[in-house]
């Protein structure tokens, strides 16, 4: 009987399918300057669920990675954004321009920006 390795299993879903949200296809540009089409969720509300970390790419670009939780899908994930916000655990934030995909054996998410949602 053949054994199946975890690395042999590929689940390919767009962020819209994963989070059950509408998306649109947008042409974006990679860090290397190549155009590609991406499924983009324009806005998504999530909750801060962990620490923010600063990441510097090989090209010297600074990103901020946030641990967030989507209460609708019950999915906890990390998302990178260019801007830094000071938010605490449990604070609602909005992800603007969310894209994601599979690279090797891990899933990645990136937002154009992250914004704190002010409550009255």
C-alpha positions as CSV (number, residue, x, y, z in Angstrom):
1,X,0.0,0.0,0.0
2,X,1.4,3.4,-1.0
3,X,1.8,6.0,1.7
4,X,0.7,9.5,1.1
5,X,2.9,12.3,2.5
6,X,1.4,15.6,3.7
7,X,3.6,17.4,1.1
8,X,1.8,15.4,-1.7
9,X,-1.6,16.9,-0.7
10,X,-2.5,20.2,-2.2
11,X,-5.7,22.1,-1.3
12,X,-6.0,25.0,-3.7
13,X,-8.6,27.6,-2.7
14,X,-8.7,31.3,-3.3
15,X,-9.0,33.5,-0.2
16,X,-12.6,34.2,-1.2
17,X,-13.4,30.5,-1.2
18,X,-11.6,29.9,2.1
19,X,-13.4,32.8,3.8
20,X,-16.6,32.7,1.9
21,X,-16.3,36.3,0.8
22,X,-16.7,38.0,-2.6
23,X,-13.5,38.8,-4.5
24,X,-12.4,40.4,-7.8
25,X,-9.5,39.5,-10.1
26,X,-6.9,42.3,-10.1
27,X,-3.6,42.6,-12.0
28,X,-0.8,43.0,-9.4
29,X,3.0,43.2,-9.7
30,X,5.4,40.9,-7.9
31,X,8.5,42.1,-6.1
32,X,10.5,41.1,-9.2
33,X,8.3,43.3,-11.4
34,X,6.2,40.6,-13.1
35,X,2.5,41.1,-13.6
36,X,0.1,38.5,-12.3
37,X,-3.6,38.1,-11.7
38,X,-4.8,37.7,-8.1
39,X,-8.1,37.1,-6.4
40,X,-8.5,40.0,-4.1
41,X,-10.9,40.4,-1.2
42,X,-11.5,44.2,-1.0
43,X,-12.3,44.3,2.7
44,X,-12.4,41.8,5.5
45,X,-13.0,42.2,9.3
46,X,-10.8,40.1,11.6
47,X,-9.6,40.2,15.2
48,X,-6.0,40.6,16.4
49,X,-5.1,37.2,18.0
50,X,-1.4,37.5,18.6
51,X,1.7,39.6,18.3
52,X,2.8,41.9,15.4
53,X,6.3,41.2,14.1
54,X,8.5,43.3,11.8
55,X,9.9,41.6,8.7
56,X,12.5,42.9,6.3
57,X,12.6,41.4,2.9
58,X,15.8,40.5,1.0
59,X,15.2,43.7,-1.0
60,X,15.2,45.7,2.2
61,X,11.4,46.4,2.2
62,X,9.8,46.4,5.7
63,X,6.5,44.5,6.3
64,X,4.5,43.9,9.4
65,X,3.1,40.5,10.1
66,X,-0.1,40.3,12.2
67,X,-1.6,37.2,13.8
68,X,-5.4,37.5,13.2
69,X,-8.5,35.5,13.7
70,X,-11.6,35.4,11.4
71,X,-14.6,34.6,13.7
72,X,-16.8,33.6,10.7
73,X,-14.5,30.9,9.3
74,X,-12.8,30.2,12.7
75,X,-9.5,30.5,10.9
76,X,-6.4,31.9,12.6
77,X,-3.7,33.1,10.3
78,X,-0.8,35.5,9.8
79,X,-1.1,38.4,7.3
80,X,1.6,40.8,6.1
81,X,0.9,44.5,5.5
82,X,3.1,47.5,4.7
83,X,1.7,49.6,7.4
84,X,2.1,49.3,11.2
85,X,-0.8,49.8,13.6
86,X,-0.6,49.5,17.4
87,X,-3.5,47.2,18.3
88,X,-4.0,44.9,21.2
89,X,-5.3,41.3,21.4
90,X,-9.0,41.1,20.7
91,X,-9.2,44.4,18.8
92,X,-11.2,44.3,15.5
93,X,-9.2,45.4,12.4
94,X,-9.9,45.5,8.7
95,X,-7.8,44.0,6.0
96,X,-7.9,46.0,2.8
97,X,-6.9,44.3,-0.5
98,X,-6.3,40.8,0.9
99,X,-4.6,38.3,-1.3
100,X,-3.1,34.9,-0.6
101,X,-1.8,31.7,-2.0
102,X,0.3,28.6,-1.6
103,X,4.1,28.7,-1.7
104,X,5.7,25.4,-1.3
105,X,4.2,23.8,1.8
106,X,2.8,26.9,3.4
107,X,-0.1,29.3,2.9
108,X,0.6,33.1,2.8
109,X,-1.7,36.2,3.1
110,X,-0.9,39.8,2.3
111,X,-3.0,42.9,2.6
112,X,-2.5,46.3,1.0
113,X,-3.1,47.7,4.5
114,X,-4.5,46.9,7.9
115,X,-6.7,49.4,9.7
116,X,-8.2,49.6,13.2
117,X,-11.9,49.5,13.3
118,X,-13.2,52.2,15.7
119,X,-16.3,51.3,17.7
120,X,-18.6,53.9,19.2
